[in-house]
Amino acid sequence: MNNFQTILVAIFLSFFVFAVLIFSGMIKIGGISGGDGKASGKVVIWGTFPNSVVKNSLDTISAANRNVNLNYKSHDALNYQQDLIEAFANGVGPDLFIITPDMIQKNNNFIYKIPFASYPEKTFTDLYIDGASIYLDTDGVVAMPLVVDPIVMYFNKDILTNEGIIIDPNKNFSWDELFPLNSTLTKRDNIGTISQSMIALGQYGNVNNAKDIVATLLVQNNNPIVERSETGYNSILSSNVYNYTVSPIESVLKFFVEFSNPTNTAYSWNSALPNSLDMFTKSKLAFYIGRASELFNIQNINHNLSFDVTQIPQIKDTTMKRTYGEIYAIAVSKKSTNLTSAFQIAGELSQGDSAKSISVETSLPPASKALLISEKPIGLGSNFMSIFFNSALISRSWIDPDKSQSNLIFGEMVENLLSNRLSMGESISRANDQLQLLLNK
């Protein structure tokens, strides 16, 4: 199927889905119908995006649905989950709320899951990137995907060109290709102090996005970290489902810590160095692994920094490219008193011009396959967006039960290994058990 056919199919499926949602008996419960297939009544939407991000999309939807009153409220990310809990407990929660995968389990009791009988799983997977399947539960669709914030690799062009190294941002890059570069890019004095580093890996406390980097390496090694079952969520951090000679998590940790081992040729980082973002923006780090959303922050910190971006390196000769990506989606509240219109608005926000507008305003790639295929990146940072678009296509996420607590678990796992407090097996087993306890809460 060529790109044009794919887009046509996606558009057709969009209309089919919305027709099913609006006219099926399922969404007549508590729904307010305008009688003309258009959304009507009041629909309250919550999220952590600034108001400016959704304004154009909501204005467009309001113009096409003149009897609907859309109200968006932006919340501070640190308090957002607690705000939702308190609002739903007091009966004043939103009709729609934007979530990330770490919010799926916490809001399970608040989310109206669309049954597959009304919204077929195949329709969802045809419309959205493969990684968006994180929003498919055993009993239906959890939320409609919006945009993706993938992990990518930024690189300092001056550091590389000074050493005669040229990186083609559009070329596939493997982790193995880093090792020969280290002796040139990592600079040490006669007592071993690092003044310039190739890449920040091997430590946890001073490596920005350390958990996301470990998650990227895990999904590249076929470990989704957490799996759903009929009875709940299970940690498979320590699992070896495909019976590899070495389990995925063990392979990942061995690779990760190599970069902080002074006796290893990959040695390029240690705990005495500043934060990896600081090193990169001060032109002392050649490669920085970060999120697409960090682009403008990097530019603002150092306006004179000469850098570019490429996709995250992959396992050599892999046929399955992967990176970690934070996938934002919009969920429907079980307690909405305007369910019909809420479903329709969620659908419109996740496809077509509305989804495109949110993508442009956030400078993040859309989760819609049709938009990723058909749209040329525009807006701020558009010269970097083609890499972000391609990274979105290979993004995967995981059901993180608690971002801050899981960060401590991953950090402790790495530190236990580095300090030799625990063996590799003991470190992994302890982390797996702690993650399972979080999932059981």
Wavefront OBJ file of the C-alpha trace (Angstrom):
o trace
v 0.000 0.000 0.000
v 1.490 3.354 -1.033
v 1.413 6.543 1.074
v -1.605 7.991 -0.735
v -3.626 4.827 -0.198
v -2.578 4.736 3.463
v -3.807 8.293 3.991
v -7.135 7.562 2.283
v -7.644 4.463 4.424
v -6.817 6.428 7.597
v -9.298 9.161 6.683
v -12.009 6.618 5.925
v -11.361 4.801 9.198
v -11.545 8.084 11.117
v -15.025 8.814 9.767
v -16.088 5.232 10.395
v -14.909 5.294 14.006
v -16.578 8.585 14.849
v -19.817 7.436 13.243
v -19.757 4.278 15.340
v -19.015 6.196 18.532
v -21.726 8.752 17.958
v -24.499 6.445 16.813
v -23.820 3.221 18.728
v -26.016 2.478 21.725
v -22.932 2.445 23.931
v -22.468 6.188 24.022
v -26.088 7.151 24.452
v -25.620 6.646 28.157
v -25.589 10.102 29.693
v -24.879 11.623 26.312
v -26.136 14.921 24.951
v -26.919 14.776 21.271
v -27.294 17.754 19.002
v -29.423 15.636 16.684
v -27.291 16.564 13.661
v -24.222 14.442 14.354
v -22.344 17.419 15.778
v -20.977 17.813 19.284
v -23.037 19.957 21.635
v -23.225 21.017 25.251
v -20.264 21.709 27.526
v -17.072 19.638 27.340
v -14.369 20.319 29.927
v -10.823 19.254 29.045
v -7.816 19.094 31.355
v -4.147 18.644 30.555
v -0.620 19.868 31.199
v -0.149 21.529 27.817
v -0.249 25.339 27.912
v -3.526 26.861 26.716
v -1.772 28.120 23.583
v -1.066 24.542 22.462
v -4.722 23.533 22.161
v -6.326 26.898 21.403
v -6.255 26.645 17.598
v -7.518 23.066 17.644
v -10.385 23.872 19.977
v -11.291 26.997 18.001
v -11.462 24.911 14.807
v -13.637 22.261 16.454
v -15.911 24.912 17.990
v -16.390 26.568 14.605
v -17.561 23.264 13.136
v -19.731 22.430 16.168
v -21.416 25.712 17.074
v -23.533 24.220 19.856
v -20.569 22.926 21.819
v -18.809 24.840 24.597
v -15.204 23.676 24.943
v -13.340 24.627 28.097
v -9.654 23.727 28.512
v -7.764 24.065 31.786
v -3.985 23.749 31.956
v -2.524 22.185 35.107
v 0.951 22.078 36.580
v 2.456 18.672 35.806
v 3.606 18.141 39.401
v 0.070 18.475 40.808
v -1.932 17.199 37.850
v -2.617 13.671 39.073
v -3.669 14.849 42.515
v -5.896 17.507 40.939
v -7.635 14.774 38.940
v -8.130 12.547 41.974
v -9.640 15.337 44.038
v -11.846 16.600 41.197
v -13.285 13.168 40.420
v -13.836 12.491 44.125
v -15.818 15.739 44.400
v -17.789 15.183 41.212
v -16.229 18.108 39.351
v -13.764 16.255 37.128
v -13.262 16.967 33.417
v -15.023 15.184 30.557
v -11.694 14.646 28.815
v -8.173 14.630 30.229
v -4.770 14.315 28.597
v -2.619 11.479 29.939
v 0.725 9.776 29.446
v 1.338 6.017 29.866
v 2.421 6.426 33.492
v -1.115 7.680 34.231
v -2.966 4.674 32.803
v -2.928 2.521 35.909
v -3.493 5.414 38.325
v -6.612 6.529 36.475
v -8.039 3.133 35.655
v -11.151 3.842 37.728
v -11.749 7.191 36.012
v -11.248 6.240 32.355
v -14.098 5.122 30.096
v -12.576 2.411 27.917
v -14.141 2.182 24.468
v -15.086 -1.488 23.878
v -13.501 -3.136 20.862
v -17.008 -3.992 19.653
v -17.529 -0.269 19.080
v -13.955 0.682 18.192
v -12.145 -2.340 16.666
v -8.540 -2.857 17.668
v -7.547 -3.098 13.983
v -9.022 0.340 13.334
v -6.933 1.821 16.154
v -3.706 0.188 14.968
v -4.339 1.369 11.398
v -4.778 4.973 12.537
v -1.929 5.351 15.043
v 1.750 4.464 15.383
v 2.570 0.982 16.655
v 3.751 2.329 20.003
v 0.312 3.839 20.608
v -0.900 0.313 21.351
v 0.123 1.079 24.928
v -3.403 2.576 25.052
v -5.071 -0.712 24.130
v -6.216 -2.666 27.164
v -7.685 -6.146 27.243
v -11.205 -4.702 27.334
v -10.947 -1.730 24.976
v -9.298 1.546 23.966
v -7.957 3.536 26.907
v -7.297 6.861 25.160
v -6.835 8.550 21.763
v -3.133 9.285 21.009
v -2.081 12.867 20.250
v 1.682 13.500 20.026
v 4.944 11.695 20.783
v 8.042 12.908 22.621
v 10.736 10.441 21.497
v 14.233 9.896 22.804
v 16.769 11.037 20.200
v 20.501 11.742 20.099
v 21.791 15.306 19.848
v 25.393 15.809 18.733
v 27.871 18.677 18.877
v 28.951 19.401 15.307
v 32.054 21.380 16.281
v 33.469 18.651 18.512
v 32.977 16.071 15.781
v 34.234 18.101 12.829
v 37.307 19.201 14.802
v 38.236 15.510 14.868
v 37.314 14.922 11.225
v 34.138 13.041 12.139
v 30.968 13.599 10.136
v 27.588 12.256 11.243
v 24.806 11.977 8.691
v 21.609 12.586 10.721
v 19.600 10.463 8.285
v 21.928 7.463 8.380
v 21.253 4.457 10.557
v 23.681 4.532 13.471
v 24.531 1.555 15.686
v 25.786 1.504 19.257
v 28.835 -0.441 18.086
v 29.927 2.556 15.989
v 30.423 4.606 19.151
v 33.285 2.557 20.548
v 35.946 3.411 17.908
v 35.152 7.113 18.398
v 35.790 7.184 22.131
v 39.571 7.343 22.057
v 39.305 10.474 19.915
v 36.318 12.229 21.498
v 36.917 11.616 25.211
v 39.741 13.822 26.481
v 41.592 13.038 29.715
v 44.587 14.609 31.402
v 47.596 12.688 32.737
v 45.780 11.790 35.976
v 42.666 10.592 34.152
v 40.365 13.567 34.730
v 37.818 13.832 31.908
v 37.573 17.280 30.354
v 35.538 16.277 27.296
v 33.326 13.225 26.943
v 32.034 11.256 24.002
v 28.715 10.260 25.600
v 27.076 10.289 29.031
v 26.297 6.675 29.907
v 27.249 4.378 32.759
v 26.122 6.472 35.712
v 22.634 7.393 36.868
v 22.687 10.479 39.076
v 24.326 12.863 36.593
v 22.901 11.432 33.359
v 19.788 13.258 32.193
v 16.998 10.896 31.101
v 18.843 7.899 32.577
v 15.634 5.934 33.117
v 14.429 6.674 29.586
v 17.809 5.587 28.200
v 17.614 2.279 30.070
v 14.009 1.887 28.873
v 15.159 2.543 25.283
v 17.826 -0.143 25.562
v 15.283 -2.555 27.030
v 12.698 -2.099 24.272
v 15.513 -2.448 21.724
v 16.209 -5.807 23.394
v 12.571 -6.973 23.258
v 11.701 -6.286 26.898
v 8.551 -4.118 27.355
v 9.264 -3.873 31.139
v 5.587 -4.245 32.164
v 2.861 -6.413 30.651
v -0.902 -6.403 31.008
v -2.907 -9.457 31.939
v -6.533 -10.203 32.716
v -5.747 -9.753 36.392
v -3.607 -6.612 36.279
v -0.060 -5.505 35.500
v 3.104 -7.555 35.891
v 6.754 -6.541 35.931
v 8.794 -8.498 33.394
v 11.947 -6.468 33.942
v 13.899 -9.630 34.816
v 12.197 -11.868 32.238
v 13.843 -13.599 29.307
v 10.783 -14.414 27.214
v 12.758 -15.215 24.049
v 15.327 -17.370 25.884
v 18.346 -15.324 24.861
v 21.729 -16.544 26.104
v 21.765 -13.459 28.317
v 18.518 -11.837 29.478
v 17.659 -8.408 27.999
v 18.046 -6.538 31.284
v 21.437 -8.153 31.948
v 22.611 -7.245 28.422
v 21.405 -3.685 28.898
v 23.102 -3.191 32.271
v 26.390 -4.700 31.101
v 26.408 -2.378 28.106
v 25.341 0.675 30.121
v 27.986 0.428 32.849
v 30.831 -0.153 30.382
v 30.985 3.589 29.805
v 31.875 4.307 33.440
v 34.493 1.580 33.833
v 37.972 3.210 33.795
v 39.542 -0.051 32.600
v 37.235 -0.290 29.573
v 37.979 1.266 26.185
v 34.431 2.724 26.266
v 35.167 4.741 29.433
v 33.772 8.240 28.893
v 31.776 9.139 32.002
v 31.979 9.095 35.791
v 30.079 10.335 38.821
v 32.377 13.341 39.341
v 31.290 15.006 36.090
v 28.548 17.657 35.904
v 25.062 16.845 34.667
v 25.075 15.589 31.070
v 22.895 18.462 29.811
v 25.295 20.992 31.328
v 28.234 19.240 29.698
v 26.524 19.245 26.311
v 25.454 22.871 26.376
v 29.000 23.860 27.419
v 30.428 22.026 24.397
v 32.114 19.382 26.540
v 29.974 16.415 25.446
v 29.851 15.096 21.890
v 26.611 13.095 22.098
v 23.644 13.885 24.334
v 20.690 11.520 24.614
v 17.522 13.465 25.308
v 13.911 14.018 24.391
v 12.687 15.839 21.325
v 11.004 18.310 23.685
v 14.418 19.421 24.981
v 15.326 21.080 21.686
v 14.349 24.635 22.604
v 15.817 24.378 26.089
v 19.166 23.397 24.592
v 18.992 26.317 22.170
v 18.040 28.757 24.933
v 20.847 27.672 27.249
v 23.518 28.251 24.594
v 22.488 30.224 21.515
v 25.909 29.673 19.956
v 25.936 25.894 20.302
v 26.414 24.196 16.938
v 24.461 20.962 17.150
v 22.230 18.621 15.213
v 20.091 15.601 16.004
v 19.796 12.036 14.790
v 17.798 8.980 15.767
v 18.947 7.033 18.797
v 21.568 4.389 17.922
v 20.280 0.867 17.400
v 21.572 -2.657 17.934
v 23.869 -3.598 15.069
v 22.097 -5.284 12.128
v 18.743 -5.102 13.870
v 15.583 -5.528 11.848
v 13.538 -3.883 14.604
v 14.379 -0.226 15.240
v 13.128 1.122 18.572
v 13.349 4.107 20.876
v 11.477 5.165 23.989
v 8.790 7.779 23.489
v 6.385 9.562 25.831
v 3.039 9.238 24.041
v 0.397 11.781 25.021
v -3.254 10.801 24.601
v -6.697 12.065 25.518
v -8.965 9.925 27.703
v -12.718 10.079 28.275
v -13.976 10.258 31.849
v -16.409 7.615 33.088
v -18.193 10.383 34.958
v -18.733 12.660 31.970
v -22.312 13.888 31.675
v -21.767 14.572 27.966
v -20.274 11.302 26.818
v -21.320 11.505 23.177
v -19.712 14.890 22.606
v -16.664 13.956 24.693
v -15.985 10.967 22.429
v -16.409 13.064 19.322
v -14.076 15.823 20.554
v -11.427 13.258 21.593
v -11.573 11.737 18.118
v -11.291 15.087 16.371
v -8.349 16.181 18.515
v -6.386 13.035 17.669
v -6.765 13.200 13.871
v -6.656 15.637 10.980
v -6.103 19.371 11.298
v -6.645 19.449 15.060
v -3.946 16.853 15.692
v -1.681 18.626 13.215
v -2.141 21.918 15.079
v -1.212 20.340 18.425
v 1.853 18.813 16.786
v 2.924 22.190 15.383
v 2.305 24.047 18.656
v 4.278 21.515 20.733
v 6.928 20.949 18.034
v 6.396 17.242 18.646
v 5.475 14.626 16.042
v 1.844 13.464 15.867
v 0.821 9.933 16.791
v -1.375 9.749 13.684
v 0.158 7.613 10.926
v -1.595 9.646 8.231
v -0.067 12.891 9.498
v 3.401 11.397 9.890
v 3.265 10.146 6.314
v 1.601 13.107 4.624
v 2.769 16.187 6.491
v 6.030 18.016 5.935
v 7.268 19.217 9.345
v 6.552 22.912 9.874
v 6.799 25.442 12.683
v 9.580 26.063 15.194
v 12.363 23.504 14.983
v 11.058 22.202 11.651
v 14.585 21.460 10.400
v 14.917 18.920 13.243
v 11.368 17.576 12.959
v 12.029 15.023 10.214
v 14.233 13.153 12.705
v 11.541 13.522 15.368
v 8.890 12.224 12.926
v 10.971 9.163 12.073
v 11.709 8.574 15.753
v 7.980 8.736 16.547
v 7.353 5.867 14.148
v 9.692 3.583 16.102
v 8.721 4.836 19.588
v 7.582 2.498 22.313
v 6.471 3.316 25.841
v 5.731 1.324 28.975
v 3.205 1.357 31.790
v 5.227 3.112 34.438
v 3.275 2.871 37.728
v 4.972 5.886 39.331
v 7.575 8.014 37.539
v 9.460 9.190 40.609
v 9.431 5.841 42.427
v 10.433 3.827 39.355
v 13.254 6.300 38.766
v 14.550 5.478 42.247
v 14.241 1.755 41.527
v 16.154 1.975 38.253
v 18.748 4.234 39.859
v 19.274 1.884 42.775
v 19.610 -1.064 40.382
v 22.433 0.682 38.516
v 24.123 1.973 41.686
v 24.000 -1.469 43.344
v 25.818 -2.837 40.337
v 28.396 -0.047 40.119
v 29.221 -0.220 43.833
v 29.269 -4.034 43.919
v 26.798 -3.943 46.795
v 24.800 -6.588 44.968
v 25.554 -8.996 42.145
v 24.027 -8.518 38.697
v 21.335 -11.104 39.430
v 20.563 -9.693 42.864
v 20.331 -6.112 41.548
v 17.924 -7.147 38.799
v 15.792 -9.347 41.058
v 15.486 -6.621 43.684
v 14.456 -4.030 41.072
v 11.913 -6.390 39.540
v 10.346 -7.097 42.935
v 10.198 -3.396 43.831
v 8.570 -2.558 40.493
v 5.994 -5.292 41.039
v 5.166 -3.858 44.457
v 4.503 -0.490 42.806
v 2.258 -2.149 40.241
v 0.320 -3.915 43.003
v -0.549 -0.682 44.820
l 1 2 3 4 5 6 7 8 9 10 11 12 13 14 15 16 17 18 19 20 21 22 23 24 25 26 27 28 29 30 31 32 33 34 35 36 37 38 39 40 41 42 43 44 45 46 47 48 49 50 51 52 53 54 55 56 57 58 59 60 61 62 63 64 65 66 67 68 69 70 71 72 73 74 75 76 77 78 79 80 81 82 83 84 85 86 87 88 89 90 91 92 93 94 95 96 97 98 99 100 101 102 103 104 105 106 107 108 109 110 111 112 113 114 115 116 117 118 119 120 121 122 123 124 125 126 127 128 129 130 131 132 133 134 135 136 137 138 139 140 141 142 143 144 145 146 147 148 149 150 151 152 153 154 155 156 157 158 159 160 161 162 163 164 165 166 167 168 169 170 171 172 173 174 175 176 177 178 179 180 181 182 183 184 185 186 187 188 189 190 191 192 193 194 195 196 197 198 199 200 201 202 203 204 205 206 207 208 209 210 211 212 213 214 215 216 217 218 219 220 221 222 223 224 225 226 227 228 229 230 231 232 233 234 235 236 237 238 239 240 241 242 243 244 245 246 247 248 249 250 251 252 253 254 255 256 257 258 259 260 261 262 263 264 265 266 267 268 269 270 271 272 273 274 275 276 277 278 279 280 281 282 283 284 285 286 287 288 289 290 291 292 293 294 295 296 297 298 299 300 301 302 303 304 305 306 307 308 309 310 311 312 313 314 315 316 317 318 319 320 321 322 323 324 325 326 327 328 329 330 331 332 333 334 335 336 337 338 339 340 341 342 343 344 345 346 347 348 349 350 351 352 353 354 355 356 357 358 359 360 361 362 363 364 365 366 367 368 369 370 371 372 373 374 375 376 377 378 379 380 381 382 383 384 385 386 387 388 389 390 391 392 393 394 395 396 397 398 399 400 401 402 403 404 405 406 407 408 409 410 411 412 413 414 415 416 417 418 419 420 421 422 423 424 425 426 427 428 429 430 431 432 433 434 435 436 437 438 439 440 441
